[in-house]
Amino acid sequence: MRLIKGFEILFLGGALLAAAAVALWLAIWSPDAQIRDPLPLYRQASAEITPDATGKRDIQDVRLVDPENRPVTFSVSLPKGHVADDSVEKLPTLVVISGFRSAHHNLERIPEPGPNAIISYDYPYDSKEWKEAGFFSRALIARRVAYRLPNEVAGLMAWVRRQPWADTSRISLAGISLGAVALPVIKRRAAATGQTDGPSVIAYGGVDIQSLAAANLKISPSWIREIAAWIVWLMLKPLEPESHLPEISGPFLVINGKNDERLPAESVSRLQTLLPEPKTILNVEGAHIDGNRPEIIENTVRLARVWLVSQGALNPSR
């Protein structure tokens, strides 16, 4: 028992020292610097085209690189023939930032996209590395990913505007789960770089990174979990949705589950209250969206598609 208590005191002391160091670093670093800085120059390194399972669409796997040669990867679903034909009709584009594991998995969950371009962004981390990492390693990975997200999505949108198939006046964003939490800072960064977008979907998101971390971290006892959640908040504080919500514009569609076990009710309520008008809020039956809950995914895709079409952001399926 004495050994266990000593370990807990040592852990708490180390955690507090680490948190103090991170807090000092964040106090020096201004989150608005990322918003104001020029967008890095992303160049296309590769683009491979393969037909999808239906044979009716082409999937273009694109890899951009920044000046430091760090990759930005995403997959584009287009009606067959659009990639190679400059004379085709211009298509509206929906960029999806999801919590699911890969770009292709996201696209597979959007049946019959119709005469639209659907882009699924790949998070810049290695899934094997994530599975093998401990708490502090995962926190550092999450921070690295989160701080790259705003620039990379803005760079992706700039790439879209250079494509012959793109209707540059109709580019929209959809953030789902983790993507919904990140969407406010992504939209703010994109707007600051001139990458304006249209109606946005925020599905199964919330605010207050500390409460979100506390609700999702699998750490015990509870007091250690609370400290870990605080450390996560300190590391990701400049990306806190509440800091960016007043600076973004809609219209918005917000979808949340009434029995979401991963988002505290207060977190959801504050998101829905703080999000600027105009906004449409749908609180639907069910738990958090998950790859093992296809009925929730199908309903979310259906609701988002209907709303985006009604806003003129997407073309209806033919």
N, C-alpha and C positions, 0 to 999 in steps of 0.2 A: 504493500500500500504506500509506504514512504517513497519507494522508487517511482511509482506511478505519479504521486503528487509532485515529486521533484521534476519529473518530465513535463508535467502540465505547466508548472511555473516557468521552466526553461522555454517551452514552446510559446507561452504567452509573452515572455520577455523578448524573444526573438521576433515574434510577430509584431510587437509594438515598435521595436527598433526599425524593422523593415518598413512598417507603415509610416513612421516618422520620416524616414529617408525619402520615401515615395512622395509624401505630402510636401516636403521641402522642394523636391524636384518639380512637382506640379505647380507649386506657388511661383516658381521662377518661370516656368513655361506657360505661355498664354494660349488658351484653346482657340482664340480668334485668329492666331497666326496662321493656322491651317486653313481657315476660311479665306483669309486675305491673300495668301501667297499665290503666285501664278501656278496654273496647272502644269504639272510635268509634261514633257513632250513624249507621248506614247506613240511608238511606231509598230506597225504590224509585222510580226516575225513569221507567222504561218497562218494558213487557213485551209483546212481540209474539209471536203464535202462528201457526205455519204447520204444515201436515201434512208428515210425512216422506215419503220416496219410496214407501213401501209403502202409505200411506194408512191404516195401522192405529194410528199413533201421532201425537201432537202434539209439536212442538218449540217450546218457549217460550224465546225469547231475552230474558234479563233484564238490566237495567242498574240497579245500585245506585250511589249516590253517597255519599261521606263528607262530613263537615262542611266540608272544603276543596274540595268539588265534584269530587273525583277519582273517576273511574268504576271500578266493579267489574262485569265482564261475565262471564256464563256462560250455558250453554244447558241446558235441562231436557228430557229425553225422557220422556213419559208416555203410558200407554195412552189412546187417543182418547176424549175427553169428560171426562177427569179434571180438567182445568183449570177448567172452567166449572161442574161439578156438585159441590156441597158434600156430597151424600149418598153419594158413592162410597166404596168400601172404602179404608181407610187403607193407604198403600204404604210399604214400606221404601225407603230412599234410599241410593244409592251415589254419593259425590262422587269424581270422577276428576281427579287432578292429574297431567298427562302432559307428556312432552317434545315431543309433536307440535304442529303449528303452529296449529291452531284448535280451538275447542270442537266445531264441526260435524264436523270430520275425526275427532275422537275418537269421537263418537257413531256415526258410520258404521261404525266398526270393531267395534261391539258388536251382532251380529245377534240378533234376537228376544230383547229384554231381558225379555219376560214381564211379569207384574204387579208391576213395580218402577219406581221413579223413578231415572233415571240422570242425573247432573249432570256436565257437563264444564266445568271452570274455564278461563277465558281469561287467559293471562299479560298483565299491564298494560304492554305495550310495542308499538311499531310495527315490524313486520317489515321494512319498507323502510328505516327508520332503522338497524336492526340490521345489515342487509346492507351499508350504505354506511359504517358506523362502523369506525374503527381500533381497535387493542387497548385503549387507555386509555378511549376512548368506550364501547366494549363493556363494559369492566369497571365503569364507572359505571352503565350501563344495568342490568347484572346485579345490582349492589348495590341499586339502586332497586327492582327487581322483587323481589329476595329479601327485602328488609326490609318490603315491603308484603304479601307472601304470607301470613304468619301471621294478621294482622288481617283480611285480605280473606276468607280461607277461614273463619275464625271468624264473620265477618259473614254469609257465605253460609249457614253452618249455622244461624245465628239466623233468617235469612229462611226457611229450610226449615221451622223449627218453627212459623212463623206461617201455613203453608199448610194449607188444609182437607183436602188429600189426603195429608198426611204422617203416617206412624206415627212419632211423635217419639221412641219408644224404640228405633228401629232405623235409625240413621244411621251409615254406615260410610265409611271413606276408603280410597282406593287411590292410591298414589304410584308412578309409572312413570318410569324414567330420571331426568331432572332432578327430577321430582316425588317420586321415592323418596328422593333426597338431602335434599330439603326436608321430608319428612314428619315426622321427629322434632320439629323446632321447631314445625311446624304443629299437631301433636297436643298438644304441651305448651301452646302459646298457647291453643288451643281449650279445653282442660281448665281453664285458669286463668280463662277468661271464662264458665265454666259450660256450654260447648258440648260435652258429653260425647259420645263416639262409641263404636261397637262394634268388631267385628273389623276389622283393617286388613291391607291387602295392600301389600307393599313389593317392587316388581319391578324388577330391573336397577339396583339402587342400591349405594352403598358409603359409606365414611367417608373422612376425611382430604382436605379440599378441596384442599390443596396438591398431593398426588399425583394427584388427579383432574384438576386443571388441567394439570399437566405432561404427563399422558397424552393430553390432548385439544387442547392449543394447537398450532397449526400455525405455529410460529416457529422460526427457525434463526439462528445456531448454537445448540447445546443449552444453553450457559451462559446465553444471553439468555432462552431458554425457561424455565429454572429460576428466574431472577429474576422473570420475568413471573408464573410460578405462585405464587411467594412473595407477590407483590403481591396477586394474587387472594385468596390465603389471608388476608392481613392485612385486606383489605376485607370479607371475608365471615366472618371468624373467629367472631363471636358466633353465627353460624348453623351452626357445625360440628356435624354429627350426633352425634359422640361426646359433646359437652357436654350433649345433651338425651336421649340414649338411656336413661340410668338413671332418668329422671323420667317415662317414658311407660309405659302399660300396654296389654296385648294383649287377646285372642290375636292372633298375627301369622301371616301366610303370607308367606314370603320366597321369591322366584323369582330365580335368577341363571343366566346362561349359562356353561357350562364353558369356552367359547372366546371370552369377551367381550374384544374388542380395545380397549374404551374404559374398562374398569374394571380397575385393577391387582389382581392376585390377593390381595395383602395387604389392600387396601381392602375387598374383598368378605368375606374371612375375618374381619376385625375387626368388620364389621357383623353378621355372623351370630353371632359369639361374644358381642358386647356387648348385642345385642337381648334384652330380658327375656323370660322364659318367661311363658305358654306360647307356643311358636312351632313352626311347621311349615316346614322348610327343603327346598326343591326345587332342586337343581342340575341343570339340563336341558341337553341337547345344543344346540350352536349358539352364535352370536356375540351381539352386543348387539342389543337390540330396536331396530327402525328402520322408518320408513314404507315403505322399499323392501324390507322382508323380511316379506311378509304371512303366511308360514307361522309365523314366530315370534310375530307379533301374535295370530294365531288360536289358537295353543297357549297363550299367556299368558292370553287371555280365557277359554278353556275351563277351564284349571286354576283360575283365580281364581273363576270362576262356581261350579264344583263345590264348592270349599272354602267360599265364602261361603254357599251354600245349606246345606251341612252344619253351619255354625255358626249357622244361623237368621237370618243377616244379610240374605239375599235370599229371595224366593219362587221356587220352581222354575218354569220355563217351562211353559205349559199346552199 
